[in-house]
Amino acid sequence: METGELVDIRKRLKKTQKQMAELLGVSIKAVHSYEQGWRKIPAHVERQAFFLLSRSREAGRNLKTCWTVKKCPSEIKEKCPAWEFRSGTLCWFINGTICEGTAHSTWKEKMKVCRECEVLAPLLSNGRTAG
């Protein structure tokens, strides 16, 4: 996650740095450091920020499930945790999902695919500012 993305998400959620820190389970100093680019944003913070954004009222539109978007055949769907837990709009949140025919071994690899997917990408681009 880039520094600007966390700032955008915080602003879209209408939260102060202190409120965001509480929601992310980190110190206000950590949020300040992430937003200034002094510290790398850890995967667990990125994941929580995306989750909060996905659950916000702003995101409360009809999203398609990942298995519909990806047109997954039954044999793939039945092996995928997103299908198992009926979390087709939160597939990006769940490790071990079978995207592009395989489960990705790291969060970084998974997010590279998810950022381009029709399930997560619209959430990230909605309301984003340039620069």
Secondary structure, DSSP 4 states (H G I P E B T S, - for coil): --HHHHHHHHHHTT--HHHHHHHHTS-HHHHHHHHHTSSPPPHHHHHHHHHHHHHSGGG-S-PPPHHHHTT--HHHHTT-HHHHTT-TTSGGGSTT-EETTEE-SSHHHHHHHHTTSTTTHHHHHTTPPP-
